[in-house]
Amino acid sequence: MIAKMKARGFRCSFCGRAKGEVANIMAGTPQHAPGAPKRTTAQIAFICNECVRHYYQMVTGTEISSSAVVVSK
């Protein structure tokens, strides 16, 4: 499944932009309760830096520049 996703390319689950169209794309970490079935990669959501910026601005009412990118290691 992951090989198919890599071949097809990752897209933001919210806006549909491809990995090459944005600076960063993050995958949601699946959380599951003990005893619950594990999620497959098809159920993992991806979000791009542009959607994170957009929703942050909506929630906080604070403008942030699109060049303000924080990269964690």
mmCIF file of the N, C-alpha and C atoms, coordinates in Angstrom:
data_MODEL
# 
_entry.id   MODEL 
# 
loop_
_atom_site.group_PDB 
_atom_site.id 
_atom_site.type_symbol 
_atom_site.label_atom_id 
_atom_site.label_alt_id 
_atom_site.label_comp_id 
_atom_site.label_asym_id 
_atom_site.label_entity_id 
_atom_site.label_seq_id 
_atom_site.pdbx_PDB_ins_code 
_atom_site.Cartn_x 
_atom_site.Cartn_y 
_atom_site.Cartn_z 
_atom_site.occupancy 
_atom_site.B_iso_or_equiv 
_atom_site.pdbx_formal_charge 
_atom_site.auth_seq_id 
_atom_site.auth_comp_id 
_atom_site.auth_asym_id 
_atom_site.auth_atom_id 
_atom_site.pdbx_PDB_model_num 
ATOM 1   N N  . MET A 1 1  ? 0.820  -1.192 0.000  1.00 0.00 ? 1  MET A N  1 
ATOM 2   C CA . MET A 1 1  ? 0.000  0.000  0.000  1.00 0.00 ? 1  MET A CA 1 
ATOM 3   C C  . MET A 1 1  ? 0.871  1.266  0.000  1.00 0.00 ? 1  MET A C  1 
ATOM 4   N N  . ILE A 1 2  ? 1.886  1.304  0.840  1.00 0.00 ? 2  ILE A N  1 
ATOM 5   C CA . ILE A 1 2  ? 2.751  2.486  0.896  1.00 0.00 ? 2  ILE A CA 1 
ATOM 6   C C  . ILE A 1 2  ? 3.479  2.671  -0.430 1.00 0.00 ? 2  ILE A C  1 
ATOM 7   N N  . ALA A 1 3  ? 3.885  1.574  -1.066 1.00 0.00 ? 3  ALA A N  1 
ATOM 8   C CA . ALA A 1 3  ? 4.562  1.676  -2.362 1.00 0.00 ? 3  ALA A CA 1 
ATOM 9   C C  . ALA A 1 3  ? 3.645  2.320  -3.399 1.00 0.00 ? 3  ALA A C  1 
ATOM 10  N N  . LYS A 1 4  ? 2.351  1.967  -3.363 1.00 0.00 ? 4  LYS A N  1 
ATOM 11  C CA . LYS A 1 4  ? 1.391  2.569  -4.294 1.00 0.00 ? 4  LYS A CA 1 
ATOM 12  C C  . LYS A 1 4  ? 1.250  4.062  -4.033 1.00 0.00 ? 4  LYS A C  1 
ATOM 13  N N  . MET A 1 5  ? 1.218  4.447  -2.735 1.00 0.00 ? 5  MET A N  1 
ATOM 14  C CA . MET A 1 5  ? 1.076  5.865  -2.385 1.00 0.00 ? 5  MET A CA 1 
ATOM 15  C C  . MET A 1 5  ? 2.302  6.661  -2.824 1.00 0.00 ? 5  MET A C  1 
ATOM 16  N N  . LYS A 1 6  ? 3.489  6.074  -2.644 1.00 0.00 ? 6  LYS A N  1 
ATOM 17  C CA . LYS A 1 6  ? 4.710  6.767  -3.070 1.00 0.00 ? 6  LYS A CA 1 
ATOM 18  C C  . LYS A 1 6  ? 4.742  6.926  -4.578 1.00 0.00 ? 6  LYS A C  1 
ATOM 19  N N  . ALA A 1 7  ? 4.318  5.892  -5.295 1.00 0.00 ? 7  ALA A N  1 
ATOM 20  C CA . ALA A 1 7  ? 4.293  5.953  -6.758 1.00 0.00 ? 7  ALA A CA 1 
ATOM 21  C C  . ALA A 1 7  ? 3.284  6.989  -7.234 1.00 0.00 ? 7  ALA A C  1 
ATOM 22  N N  . ARG A 1 8  ? 2.130  7.047  -6.574 1.00 0.00 ? 8  ARG A N  1 
ATOM 23  C CA . ARG A 1 8  ? 1.082  7.988  -6.940 1.00 0.00 ? 8  ARG A CA 1 
ATOM 24  C C  . ARG A 1 8  ? 1.412  9.387  -6.440 1.00 0.00 ? 8  ARG A C  1 
ATOM 25  N N  . GLY A 1 9  ? 2.164  9.484  -5.353 1.00 0.00 ? 9  GLY A N  1 
ATOM 26  C CA . GLY A 1 9  ? 2.516  10.765 -4.759 1.00 0.00 ? 9  GLY A CA 1 
ATOM 27  C C  . GLY A 1 9  ? 1.535  11.148 -3.666 1.00 0.00 ? 9  GLY A C  1 
ATOM 28  N N  . PHE A 1 10 ? 2.061  11.819 -2.667 1.00 0.00 ? 10 PHE A N  1 
ATOM 29  C CA . PHE A 1 10 ? 1.217  12.248 -1.562 1.00 0.00 ? 10 PHE A CA 1 
ATOM 30  C C  . PHE A 1 10 ? 0.480  13.518 -1.939 1.00 0.00 ? 10 PHE A C  1 
ATOM 31  N N  . ARG A 1 11 ? -0.754 13.642 -1.489 1.00 0.00 ? 11 ARG A N  1 
ATOM 32  C CA . ARG A 1 11 ? -1.567 14.841 -1.709 1.00 0.00 ? 11 ARG A CA 1 
ATOM 33  C C  . ARG A 1 11 ? -2.172 15.251 -0.379 1.00 0.00 ? 11 ARG A C  1 
ATOM 34  N N  . CYS A 1 12 ? -2.373 16.538 -0.216 1.00 0.00 ? 12 CYS A N  1 
ATOM 35  C CA . CYS A 1 12 ? -3.038 17.058 0.970  1.00 0.00 ? 12 CYS A CA 1 
ATOM 36  C C  . CYS A 1 12 ? -4.476 16.540 0.971  1.00 0.00 ? 12 CYS A C  1 
ATOM 37  N N  . SER A 1 13 ? -4.899 16.004 2.087  1.00 0.00 ? 13 SER A N  1 
ATOM 38  C CA . SER A 1 13 ? -6.257 15.470 2.201  1.00 0.00 ? 13 SER A CA 1 
ATOM 39  C C  . SER A 1 13 ? -7.305 16.571 2.224  1.00 0.00 ? 13 SER A C  1 
ATOM 40  N N  . PHE A 1 14 ? -6.887 17.809 2.437  1.00 0.00 ? 14 PHE A N  1 
ATOM 41  C CA . PHE A 1 14 ? -7.819 18.921 2.566  1.00 0.00 ? 14 PHE A CA 1 
ATOM 42  C C  . PHE A 1 14 ? -7.960 19.728 1.275  1.00 0.00 ? 14 PHE A C  1 
ATOM 43  N N  . CYS A 1 15 ? -6.831 20.092 0.653  1.00 0.00 ? 15 CYS A N  1 
ATOM 44  C CA . CYS A 1 15 ? -6.908 20.925 -0.554 1.00 0.00 ? 15 CYS A CA 1 
ATOM 45  C C  . CYS A 1 15 ? -6.573 20.159 -1.829 1.00 0.00 ? 15 CYS A C  1 
ATOM 46  N N  . GLY A 1 16 ? -5.943 18.989 -1.712 1.00 0.00 ? 16 GLY A N  1 
ATOM 47  C CA . GLY A 1 16 ? -5.625 18.169 -2.865 1.00 0.00 ? 16 GLY A CA 1 
ATOM 48  C C  . GLY A 1 16 ? -4.314 18.508 -3.556 1.00 0.00 ? 16 GLY A C  1 
ATOM 49  N N  . ARG A 1 17 ? -3.565 19.476 -3.008 1.00 0.00 ? 17 ARG A N  1 
ATOM 50  C CA . ARG A 1 17 ? -2.276 19.816 -3.634 1.00 0.00 ? 17 ARG A CA 1 
ATOM 51  C C  . ARG A 1 17 ? -1.298 18.661 -3.491 1.00 0.00 ? 17 ARG A C  1 
ATOM 52  N N  . ALA A 1 18 ? -0.481 18.485 -4.531 1.00 0.00 ? 18 ALA A N  1 
ATOM 53  C CA . ALA A 1 18 ? 0.517  17.418 -4.535 1.00 0.00 ? 18 ALA A CA 1 
ATOM 54  C C  . ALA A 1 18 ? 1.751  17.847 -3.758 1.00 0.00 ? 18 ALA A C  1 
ATOM 55  N N  . LYS A 1 19 ? 2.564  16.891 -3.394 1.00 0.00 ? 19 LYS A N  1 
ATOM 56  C CA . LYS A 1 19 ? 3.776  17.138 -2.615 1.00 0.00 ? 19 LYS A CA 1 
ATOM 57  C C  . LYS A 1 19 ? 4.675  18.175 -3.286 1.00 0.00 ? 19 LYS A C  1 
ATOM 58  N N  . GLY A 1 20 ? 4.756  18.168 -4.600 1.00 0.00 ? 20 GLY A N  1 
ATOM 59  C CA . GLY A 1 20 ? 5.599  19.104 -5.323 1.00 0.00 ? 20 GLY A CA 1 
ATOM 60  C C  . GLY A 1 20 ? 5.044  20.519 -5.406 1.00 0.00 ? 20 GLY A C  1 
ATOM 61  N N  . GLU A 1 21 ? 3.783  20.718 -5.028 1.00 0.00 ? 21 GLU A N  1 
ATOM 62  C CA . GLU A 1 21 ? 3.147  22.029 -5.114 1.00 0.00 ? 21 GLU A CA 1 
ATOM 63  C C  . GLU A 1 21 ? 3.245  22.839 -3.822 1.00 0.00 ? 21 GLU A C  1 
ATOM 64  N N  . VAL A 1 22 ? 3.672  22.205 -2.728 1.00 0.00 ? 22 VAL A N  1 
ATOM 65  C CA . VAL A 1 22 ? 3.753  22.874 -1.434 1.00 0.00 ? 22 VAL A CA 1 
ATOM 66  C C  . VAL A 1 22 ? 5.122  22.620 -0.807 1.00 0.00 ? 22 VAL A C  1 
ATOM 67  N N  . ALA A 1 23 ? 5.430  23.383 0.244  1.00 0.00 ? 23 ALA A N  1 
ATOM 68  C CA . ALA A 1 23 ? 6.728  23.228 0.903  1.00 0.00 ? 23 ALA A CA 1 
ATOM 69  C C  . ALA A 1 23 ? 6.811  21.943 1.727  1.00 0.00 ? 23 ALA A C  1 
ATOM 70  N N  . ASN A 1 24 ? 5.738  21.617 2.447  1.00 0.00 ? 24 ASN A N  1 
ATOM 71  C CA . ASN A 1 24 ? 5.740  20.441 3.323  1.00 0.00 ? 24 ASN A CA 1 
ATOM 72  C C  . ASN A 1 24 ? 4.379  19.773 3.336  1.00 0.00 ? 24 ASN A C  1 
ATOM 73  N N  . ILE A 1 25 ? 4.395  18.471 3.504  1.00 0.00 ? 25 ILE A N  1 
ATOM 74  C CA . ILE A 1 25 ? 3.180  17.709 3.752  1.00 0.00 ? 25 ILE A CA 1 
ATOM 75  C C  . ILE A 1 25 ? 3.467  16.796 4.939  1.00 0.00 ? 25 ILE A C  1 
ATOM 76  N N  . MET A 1 26 ? 2.534  16.793 5.902  1.00 0.00 ? 26 MET A N  1 
ATOM 77  C CA . MET A 1 26 ? 2.675  15.944 7.079  1.00 0.00 ? 26 MET A CA 1 
ATOM 78  C C  . MET A 1 26 ? 1.582  14.899 7.067  1.00 0.00 ? 26 MET A C  1 
ATOM 79  N N  . ALA A 1 27 ? 1.917  13.721 7.575  1.00 0.00 ? 27 ALA A N  1 
ATOM 80  C CA . ALA A 1 27 ? 0.940  12.651 7.704  1.00 0.00 ? 27 ALA A CA 1 
ATOM 81  C C  . ALA A 1 27 ? 0.470  12.588 9.140  1.00 0.00 ? 27 ALA A C  1 
ATOM 82  N N  . GLY A 1 28 ? -0.833 12.408 9.323  1.00 0.00 ? 28 GLY A N  1 
ATOM 83  C CA . GLY A 1 28 ? -1.368 12.239 10.668 1.00 0.00 ? 28 GLY A CA 1 
ATOM 84  C C  . GLY A 1 28 ? -0.952 10.898 11.219 1.00 0.00 ? 28 GLY A C  1 
ATOM 85  N N  . THR A 1 29 ? -0.594 10.874 12.489 1.00 0.00 ? 29 THR A N  1 
ATOM 86  C CA . THR A 1 29 ? -0.214 9.628  13.136 1.00 0.00 ? 29 THR A CA 1 
ATOM 87  C C  . THR A 1 29 ? -1.471 8.922  13.600 1.00 0.00 ? 29 THR A C  1 
ATOM 88  N N  . PRO A 1 30 ? -1.718 7.730  13.112 1.00 0.00 ? 30 PRO A N  1 
ATOM 89  C CA . PRO A 1 30 ? -2.937 7.037  13.527 1.00 0.00 ? 30 PRO A CA 1 
ATOM 90  C C  . PRO A 1 30 ? -2.888 6.693  15.013 1.00 0.00 ? 30 PRO A C  1 
ATOM 91  N N  . GLN A 1 31 ? -3.950 6.979  15.691 1.00 0.00 ? 31 GLN A N  1 
ATOM 92  C CA . GLN A 1 31 ? -4.086 6.643  17.113 1.00 0.00 ? 31 GLN A CA 1 
ATOM 93  C C  . GLN A 1 31 ? -5.134 5.547  17.214 1.00 0.00 ? 31 GLN A C  1 
ATOM 94  N N  . HIS A 1 32 ? -4.857 4.541  17.981 1.00 0.00 ? 32 HIS A N  1 
ATOM 95  C CA . HIS A 1 32 ? -5.859 3.495  18.162 1.00 0.00 ? 32 HIS A CA 1 
ATOM 96  C C  . HIS A 1 32 ? -5.815 2.978  19.593 1.00 0.00 ? 32 HIS A C  1 
ATOM 97  N N  . ALA A 1 33 ? -6.948 2.588  20.060 1.00 0.00 ? 33 ALA A N  1 
ATOM 98  C CA . ALA A 1 33 ? -7.069 2.070  21.414 1.00 0.00 ? 33 ALA A CA 1 
ATOM 99  C C  . ALA A 1 33 ? -6.572 0.626  21.449 1.00 0.00 ? 33 ALA A C  1 
ATOM 100 N N  . PRO A 1 34 ? -6.094 0.178  22.601 1.00 0.00 ? 34 PRO A N  1 
ATOM 101 C CA . PRO A 1 34 ? -5.670 -1.224 22.713 1.00 0.00 ? 34 PRO A CA 1 
ATOM 102 C C  . PRO A 1 34 ? -6.823 -2.158 22.342 1.00 0.00 ? 34 PRO A C  1 
ATOM 103 N N  . GLY A 1 35 ? -6.539 -3.109 21.501 1.00 0.00 ? 35 GLY A N  1 
ATOM 104 C CA . GLY A 1 35 ? -7.549 -4.066 21.069 1.00 0.00 ? 35 GLY A CA 1 
ATOM 105 C C  . GLY A 1 35 ? -8.323 -3.633 19.830 1.00 0.00 ? 35 GLY A C  1 
ATOM 106 N N  . ALA A 1 36 ? -8.228 -2.351 19.473 1.00 0.00 ? 36 ALA A N  1 
ATOM 107 C CA . ALA A 1 36 ? -8.922 -1.862 18.279 1.00 0.00 ? 36 ALA A CA 1 
ATOM 108 C C  . ALA A 1 36 ? -8.086 -2.200 17.049 1.00 0.00 ? 36 ALA A C  1 
ATOM 109 N N  . PRO A 1 37 ? -8.735 -2.417 15.917 1.00 0.00 ? 37 PRO A N  1 
ATOM 110 C CA . PRO A 1 37 ? -7.962 -2.722 14.704 1.00 0.00 ? 37 PRO A CA 1 
ATOM 111 C C  . PRO A 1 37 ? -7.101 -1.535 14.304 1.00 0.00 ? 37 PRO A C  1 
ATOM 112 N N  . LYS A 1 38 ? -5.900 -1.824 13.829 1.00 0.00 ? 38 LYS A N  1 
ATOM 113 C CA . LYS A 1 38 ? -5.001 -0.760 13.383 1.00 0.00 ? 38 LYS A CA 1 
ATOM 114 C C  . LYS A 1 38 ? -5.495 -0.189 12.069 1.00 0.00 ? 38 LYS A C  1 
ATOM 115 N N  . ARG A 1 39 ? -5.227 1.101  11.867 1.00 0.00 ? 39 ARG A N  1 
ATOM 116 C CA . ARG A 1 39 ? -5.637 1.767  10.631 1.00 0.00 ? 39 ARG A CA 1 
ATOM 117 C C  . ARG A 1 39 ? -4.671 1.437  9.517  1.00 0.00 ? 39 ARG A C  1 
ATOM 118 N N  . THR A 1 40 ? -5.186 1.447  8.323  1.00 0.00 ? 40 THR A N  1 
ATOM 119 C CA . THR A 1 40 ? -4.331 1.244  7.166  1.00 0.00 ? 40 THR A CA 1 
ATOM 120 C C  . THR A 1 40 ? -3.851 2.597  6.674  1.00 0.00 ? 40 THR A C  1 
ATOM 121 N N  . THR A 1 41 ? -2.878 2.612  5.770  1.00 0.00 ? 41 THR A N  1 
ATOM 122 C CA . THR A 1 41 ? -2.366 3.877  5.244  1.00 0.00 ? 41 THR A CA 1 
ATOM 123 C C  . THR A 1 41 ? -3.436 4.647  4.482  1.00 0.00 ? 41 THR A C  1 
ATOM 124 N N  . ALA A 1 42 ? -4.469 3.953  4.000  1.00 0.00 ? 42 ALA A N  1 
ATOM 125 C CA . ALA A 1 42 ? -5.540 4.641  3.290  1.00 0.00 ? 42 ALA A CA 1 
ATOM 126 C C  . ALA A 1 42 ? -6.356 5.523  4.233  1.00 0.00 ? 42 ALA A C  1 
ATOM 127 N N  . GLN A 1 43 ? -6.265 5.273  5.533  1.00 0.00 ? 43 GLN A N  1 
ATOM 128 C CA . GLN A 1 43 ? -7.016 6.044  6.509  1.00 0.00 ? 43 GLN A CA 1 
ATOM 129 C C  . GLN A 1 43 ? -6.190 7.157  7.147  1.00 0.00 ? 43 GLN A C  1 
ATOM 130 N N  . ILE A 1 44 ? -4.947 7.324  6.747  1.00 0.00 ? 44 ILE A N  1 
ATOM 131 C CA . ILE A 1 44 ? -4.095 8.378  7.292  1.00 0.00 ? 44 ILE A CA 1 
ATOM 132 C C  . ILE A 1 44 ? -4.353 9.654  6.507  1.00 0.00 ? 44 ILE A C  1 
ATOM 133 N N  . ALA A 1 45 ? -4.550 10.746 7.221  1.00 0.00 ? 45 ALA A N  1 
ATOM 134 C CA . ALA A 1 45 ? -4.770 12.041 6.570  1.00 0.00 ? 45 ALA A CA 1 
ATOM 135 C C  . ALA A 1 45 ? -3.438 12.760 6.397  1.00 0.00 ? 45 ALA A C  1 
ATOM 136 N N  . PHE A 1 46 ? -3.320 13.476 5.294  1.00 0.00 ? 46 PHE A N  1 
ATOM 137 C CA . PHE A 1 46 ? -2.143 14.296 5.022  1.00 0.00 ? 46 PHE A CA 1 
ATOM 138 C C  . PHE A 1 46 ? -2.581 15.753 5.006  1.00 0.00 ? 46 PHE A C  1 
ATOM 139 N N  . ILE A 1 47 ? -1.728 16.653 5.523  1.00 0.00 ? 47 ILE A N  1 
ATOM 140 C CA . ILE A 1 47 ? -2.048 18.079 5.495  1.00 0.00 ? 47 ILE A CA 1 
ATOM 141 C C  . ILE A 1 47 ? -0.801 18.850 5.085  1.00 0.00 ? 47 ILE A C  1 
ATOM 142 N N  . CYS A 1 48 ? -1.001 19.849 4.211  1.00 0.00 ? 48 CYS A N  1 
ATOM 143 C CA . CYS A 1 48 ? 0.124  20.647 3.714  1.00 0.00 ? 48 CYS A CA 1 
ATOM 144 C C  . CYS A 1 48 ? 0.312  21.898 4.573  1.00 0.00 ? 48 CYS A C  1 
ATOM 145 N N  . ASN A 1 49 ? 1.466  22.511 4.434  1.00 0.00 ? 49 ASN A N  1 
ATOM 146 C CA . ASN A 1 49 ? 1.769  23.711 5.205  1.00 0.00 ? 49 ASN A CA 1 
ATOM 147 C C  . ASN A 1 49 ? 0.810  24.856 4.893  1.00 0.00 ? 49 ASN A C  1 
ATOM 148 N N  . GLU A 1 50 ? 0.301  24.922 3.677  1.00 0.00 ? 50 GLU A N  1 
ATOM 149 C CA . GLU A 1 50 ? -0.634 25.989 3.312  1.00 0.00 ? 50 GLU A CA 1 
ATOM 150 C C  . GLU A 1 50 ? -1.959 25.827 4.047  1.00 0.00 ? 50 GLU A C  1 
ATOM 151 N N  . CYS A 1 51 ? -2.452 24.607 4.180  1.00 0.00 ? 51 CYS A N  1 
ATOM 152 C CA . CYS A 1 51 ? -3.702 24.374 4.914  1.00 0.00 ? 51 CYS A CA 1 
ATOM 153 C C  . CYS A 1 51 ? -3.506 24.625 6.407  1.00 0.00 ? 51 CYS A C  1 
ATOM 154 N N  . VAL A 1 52 ? -2.348 24.231 6.941  1.00 0.00 ? 52 VAL A N  1 
ATOM 155 C CA . VAL A 1 52 ? -2.059 24.516 8.353  1.00 0.00 ? 52 VAL A CA 1 
ATOM 156 C C  . VAL A 1 52 ? -2.084 26.021 8.582  1.00 0.00 ? 52 VAL A C  1 
ATOM 157 N N  . ARG A 1 53 ? -1.435 26.774 7.699  1.00 0.00 ? 53 ARG A N  1 
ATOM 158 C CA . ARG A 1 53 ? -1.408 28.235 7.813  1.00 0.00 ? 53 ARG A CA 1 
ATOM 159 C C  . ARG A 1 53 ? -2.818 28.813 7.709  1.00 0.00 ? 53 ARG A C  1 
ATOM 160 N N  . HIS A 1 54 ? -3.585 28.339 6.750  1.00 0.00 ? 54 HIS A N  1 
ATOM 161 C CA . HIS A 1 54 ? -4.949 28.830 6.541  1.00 0.00 ? 54 HIS A CA 1 
ATOM 162 C C  . HIS A 1 54 ? -5.824 28.595 7.774  1.00 0.00 ? 54 HIS A C  1 
ATOM 163 N N  . TYR A 1 55 ? -5.802 27.383 8.301  1.00 0.00 ? 55 TYR A N  1 
ATOM 164 C CA . TYR A 1 55 ? -6.646 27.062 9.447  1.00 0.00 ? 55 TYR A CA 1 
ATOM 165 C C  . TYR A 1 55 ? -6.155 27.738 10.722 1.00 0.00 ? 55 TYR A C  1 
ATOM 166 N N  . TYR A 1 56 ? -4.848 27.910 10.869 1.00 0.00 ? 56 TYR A N  1 
ATOM 167 C CA . TYR A 1 56 ? -4.309 28.657 12.018 1.00 0.00 ? 56 TYR A CA 1 
ATOM 168 C C  . TYR A 1 56 ? -4.827 30.090 11.996 1.00 0.00 ? 56 TYR A C  1 
ATOM 169 N N  . GLN A 1 57 ? -4.808 30.700 10.827 1.00 0.00 ? 57 GLN A N  1 
ATOM 170 C CA . GLN A 1 57 ? -5.306 32.068 10.682 1.00 0.00 ? 57 GLN A CA 1 
ATOM 171 C C  . GLN A 1 57 ? -6.798 32.136 10.979 1.00 0.00 ? 57 GLN A C  1 
ATOM 172 N N  . MET A 1 58 ? -7.557 31.137 10.556 1.00 0.00 ? 58 MET A N  1 
ATOM 173 C CA . MET A 1 58 ? -8.994 31.116 10.827 1.00 0.00 ? 58 MET A CA 1 
ATOM 174 C C  . MET A 1 58 ? -9.271 31.029 12.327 1.00 0.00 ? 58 MET A C  1 
ATOM 175 N N  . VAL A 1 59 ? -8.543 30.170 13.019 1.00 0.00 ? 59 VAL A N  1 
ATOM 176 C CA . VAL A 1 59 ? -8.794 29.934 14.435 1.00 0.00 ? 59 VAL A CA 1 
ATOM 177 C C  . VAL A 1 59 ? -8.312 31.102 15.292 1.00 0.00 ? 59 VAL A C  1 
ATOM 178 N N  . THR A 1 60 ? -7.122 31.614 14.999 1.00 0.00 ? 60 THR A N  1 
ATOM 179 C CA . THR A 1 60 ? -6.535 32.642 15.856 1.00 0.00 ? 60 THR A CA 1 
ATOM 180 C C  . THR A 1 60 ? -6.828 34.059 15.387 1.00 0.00 ? 60 THR A C  1 
ATOM 181 N N  . GLY A 1 61 ? -7.168 34.231 14.126 1.00 0.00 ? 61 GLY A N  1 
ATOM 182 C CA . GLY A 1 61 ? -7.365 35.567 13.580 1.00 0.00 ? 61 GLY A CA 1 
ATOM 183 C C  . GLY A 1 61 ? -6.050 36.290 13.370 1.00 0.00 ? 61 GLY A C  1 
ATOM 184 N N  . THR A 1 62 ? -4.938 35.558 13.419 1.00 0.00 ? 62 THR A N  1 
ATOM 185 C CA . THR A 1 62 ? -3.601 36.121 13.271 1.00 0.00 ? 62 THR A CA 1 
ATOM 186 C C  . THR A 1 62 ? -3.043 35.780 11.901 1.00 0.00 ? 62 THR A C  1 
ATOM 187 N N  . GLU A 1 63 ? -2.564 36.778 11.190 1.00 0.00 ? 63 GLU A N  1 
ATOM 188 C CA . GLU A 1 63 ? -1.931 36.553 9.893  1.00 0.00 ? 63 GLU A CA 1 
ATOM 189 C C  . GLU A 1 63 ? -0.502 36.065 10.100 1.00 0.00 ? 63 GLU A C  1 
ATOM 190 N N  . ILE A 1 64 ? -0.123 35.035 9.380  1.00 0.00 ? 64 ILE A N  1 
ATOM 191 C CA . ILE A 1 64 ? 1.272  34.601 9.358  1.00 0.00 ? 64 ILE A CA 1 
ATOM 192 C C  . ILE A 1 64 ? 1.690  34.492 7.903  1.00 0.00 ? 64 ILE A C  1 
ATOM 193 N N  . SER A 1 65 ? 2.932  34.782 7.632  1.00 0.00 ? 65 SER A N  1 
ATOM 194 C CA . SER A 1 65 ? 3.386  34.768 6.246  1.00 0.00 ? 65 SER A CA 1 
ATOM 195 C C  . SER A 1 65 ? 3.566  33.336 5.779  1.00 0.00 ? 65 SER A C  1 
ATOM 196 N N  . SER A 1 66 ? 3.421  33.134 4.486  1.00 0.00 ? 66 SER A N  1 
ATOM 197 C CA . SER A 1 66 ? 3.587  31.792 3.931  1.00 0.00 ? 66 SER A CA 1 
ATOM 198 C C  . SER A 1 66 ? 5.046  31.358 3.936  1.00 0.00 ? 66 SER A C  1 
ATOM 199 N N  . SER A 1 67 ? 5.967  32.322 4.131  1.00 0.00 ? 67 SER A N  1 
ATOM 200 C CA . SER A 1 67 ? 7.388  31.977 4.182  1.00 0.00 ? 67 SER A CA 1 
ATOM 201 C C  . SER A 1 67 ? 7.826  31.549 5.577  1.00 0.00 ? 67 SER A C  1 
ATOM 202 N N  . ALA A 1 68 ? 6.951  31.709 6.573  1.00 0.00 ? 68 ALA A N  1 
ATOM 203 C CA . ALA A 1 68 ? 7.283  31.307 7.937  1.00 0.00 ? 68 ALA A CA 1 
ATOM 204 C C  . ALA A 1 68 ? 7.057  29.805 8.075  1.00 0.00 ? 68 ALA A C  1 
ATOM 205 N N  . VAL A 1 69 ? 8.101  29.040 7.784  1.00 0.00 ? 69 VAL A N  1 
ATOM 206 C CA . VAL A 1 69 ? 8.006  27.591 7.842  1.00 0.00 ? 69 VAL A CA 1 
ATOM 207 C C  . VAL A 1 69 ? 8.909  27.090 8.951  1.00 0.00 ? 69 VAL A C  1 
ATOM 208 N N  . VAL A 1 70 ? 8.357  26.294 9.842  1.00 0.00 ? 70 VAL A N  1 
ATOM 209 C CA . VAL A 1 70 ? 9.131  25.711 10.930 1.00 0.00 ? 70 VAL A CA 1 
ATOM 210 C C  . VAL A 1 70 ? 9.373  24.255 10.578 1.00 0.00 ? 70 VAL A C  1 
ATOM 211 N N  . VAL A 1 71 ? 10.613 23.852 10.588 1.00 0.00 ? 71 VAL A N  1 
ATOM 212 C CA . VAL A 1 71 ? 10.962 22.476 10.273 1.00 0.00 ? 71 VAL A CA 1 
ATOM 213 C C  . VAL A 1 71 ? 11.507 21.831 11.527 1.00 0.00 ? 71 VAL A C  1 
ATOM 214 N N  . SER A 1 72 ? 10.896 20.760 11.967 1.00 0.00 ? 72 SER A N  1 
ATOM 215 C CA . SER A 1 72 ? 11.388 20.052 13.146 1.00 0.00 ? 72 SER A CA 1 
ATOM 216 C C  . SER A 1 72 ? 12.185 18.850 12.704 1.00 0.00 ? 72 SER A C  1 
ATOM 217 N N  . LYS A 1 73 ? 13.176 18.518 13.482 1.00 0.00 ? 73 LYS A N  1 
ATOM 218 C CA . LYS A 1 73 ? 14.041 17.363 13.156 1.00 0.00 ? 73 LYS A CA 1 
ATOM 219 C C  . LYS A 1 73 ? 13.901 16.301 14.195 1.00 0.00 ? 73 LYS A C  1 
# 
